[in-house]
Amino acid sequence: MRYHVGSLEQQKLLDLYKGMLKPRMIEEKMLILLRQGKISKWFSGIGQEAISVGVTKALKENEYILPMHRNLGVFTSRNIPLNRLFSQWQGKQSGFTQGRDRSFHFGTQEYKIVGMISHLGPQLGVADGIALADMLRRKKRVTAVFTGEGATSEGDFHEALNVASVWNLPVLFCIENNGYGLSTPTNEQYNCEHLADRAKGYGIESRIIDGNNILEVYAKVDELCKAIRRRPRPVLLEFKTFRMRGHEEASGTKYVPDKLMKEWGKRDPISNYESFLLEEGVLTEAMIEDIKAGFTEEINSNLQLAFDEPDVSSNESKELIEVYQDFEYQNIEPESNSSENIRFVDAISQGLEQSMYRHNELIIMGQDVADYGGVFKITEGFVPKFGRSRVRNTPICESAIVSTAMGLSINGMKAVMEMQFADFVSSGFNPIVNYLAKVHYRWNEKADVVIRMPCGGGVGAGPFHSQTNEAWFTKTPGLKVVYPAFPYDAKGLLNTAINDPNPVLFFEHKGLYRSIRGDVPTDYYTLPLGKASLLREGNSISVVTYGAGVHWAMETLDKHPEIDADLVDLRTLQPLDMETIFASVKKTGKLIVLQEDTLFGGIASDISAMVMENCFEYLDAPVKRVGSLETPVPFAKSLEANFLPKKRFEEELIELYQY
């Protein structure tokens, strides 16, 4: 192995040696503890230390780095206290996730590290978002993100590279090509000679680097970082290396040919570099012993701190409250009495525009949202007011853009993403439910993201543009779900959703966009999440619904004035205002819940169950649920009318009233 010192001073040469030796010695200790049953799992990076250490030391301390589970050298190079790392791996309170996640599945703003999730791919898009925030603020910074060669087969990898290329984002995409994805060799994973060649397809630069040569890693990455800070752009790096131990320790390495293992064993990044430094007189045997003795003492003393720490304890209320970032709602009234009668779609546009003025680092992203104004024209005219940097057309890649929104939030900005249709959220489902929803509970990080969801049937749009899929998200702890029925509510709730630092799915029924009008204050105002609206008061029956269902219910009740009903518009589904529902049911003794979604597994089922558990003695009849047929949404007008629950609601309402 050839080493080129270049202009590096002896102190830097020693620093790089110590940087690799420290995580190696920690790993060797962890493998012992694993065999002793004192930690539960370990993903070894032995043989790959040069990559983690070289990349991290080439970055500045205020530049974010997004490592994987073999990048212990990233954490040690950022000088994270070892007792906190050890507590993290043992599930102790001093760990970064307080026992809620394991291994390197955590982040820390203090050290500008954003850890992985097991679904691998989304962190590449998160790096895009972090870099975008830096670029918009004109901060000359680089963001580095790691992935393995296996994850380069995931769609998120390709989406993130494309976004970074189109937007010229200052991201270093670092592929650790270590030969195997668990037991699958590279020749069964991709059919090109070098993964770096994929950069050509995205119009970006790439480099192939010997990942076992610390001086080559550090020098080339340092040079690139300096160039990218001067002229922001993405670069794809392929580090050729090898995984000397199993994917995780339980899987072993029997699938690796002995000859291959021996060849890579001779290329160990630490022993080779150590020999080089000894030959150059930079290092002596006595110095090696002193360095190792110092690390041994540091490791053992910090391990003892972690061992002495009691097992993590908690309680139900603490666990529940920490799923979400604290949000102190501020009720903002309109400054004047001025109002105008506008459409539902106009109210959303107005709220979004006023929020853009109120939050100067709020970024809107989505397909065709810039000059075109979005397919529903909600952001029409926004570009002249706010510029293309804040109103951003995106490629068709929902997953990467959700992840980018998460990255913007991590770097202190707010993001509103428009799903062109709520149906398309399935292409961005993973980062919503596994990243945005869980990030605060895992490591106390906010996801300051609103995802706008144009949804609903009744407009003949067929199976892929008509779903109302709120139940996918009300089931997921950590998300908030808003679903207004009137222009006034839509504007006020959208403003609050944007103020809220938690991830919000904001459902907007397409059928209401231009069919429903209402008086809306022209000034900025907010409405609280989690508070239902009692639209009508009666004593004979409680009708609970939301979205288009509210208007179906109003129309039906108008046809049957003899039915003296409470009509509750939920407005938000998470948090859900069960207090208002319970109070109504206790008064009327009867409940019917209407949803546009298909019936099974929807919000109506949970409301029904909670009423049965909490108000059973007040009920004078079984709780009724009404929803759409258990089919995809059909296209033909007659079929769609039969699918939707409006007519069945009228029948069920009369039957329940007469019970």
Salt bridges, closest charged atoms under 4 A:
ASP15 OD2 - LYS12 NZ 3.59
ASP15 OD2 - LYS57 NZ 3.27
GLU49 OE2 - ARG24 NE 2.63
GLU63 OE2 - ARG229 NE 2.84
ASP101 OD1 - HIS105 ND1 3.58
ASP101 OD2 - ARG442 NE 2.86
ASP134 OD1 - ARG141 NH1 3.69
GLU193 OE2 - HIS194 NE2 3.33
GLU205 OE1 - ARG207 NH2 3.33
GLU205 OE2 - ARG231 NH2 3.77
GLU205 OE2 - ARG233 NE 2.35
ASP210 OD2 - ARG267 NH2 3.01
GLU216 OE2 - LYS220 NZ 3.22
ASP222 OD2 - LYS226 NZ 3.14
GLU238 OE2 - LYS240 NZ 2.86
GLU248 OE1 - LYS41 NZ 3.62
GLU249 OE1 - ARG245 NH2 2.98
ASP268 OD1 - ARG24 NH2 2.78
GLU298 OE2 - LYS22 NZ 2.98
GLU319 OE2 - ARG100 NH2 2.87
GLU322 OE1 - ARG100 NH2 2.81
GLU322 OE1 - LYS318 NZ 3.19
ASP346 OD2 - ARG343 NE 2.81
GLU353 OE2 - LYS385 NZ 2.86
GLU361 OE2 - ARG137 NE 2.89
ASP371 OD2 - ARG388 NH2 2.04
GLU418 OE1 - ARG452 NH1 2.75
ASP448 OD2 - LYS414 NZ 2.93
ASP489 OD1 - ARG571 NH1 2.97
ASP500 OD2 - LYS480 NZ 2.65
GLU508 OE2 - ARG452 NE 2.69
GLU555 OE2 - LYS646 NZ 3.01
ASP558 OD1 - ARG536 NH2 2.82
GLU562 OE2 - HIS560 ND1 3.27
ASP566 OD1 - LYS587 NZ 2.93
GLU596 OE1 - HIS509 NE2 2.66
GLU650 OE2 - LYS559 NZ 3.11
GLU650 OE2 - HIS560 NE2 2.78
GLU652 OE1 - LYS624 NZ 3.14
GLU655 OE2 - LYS624 NZ 3.46
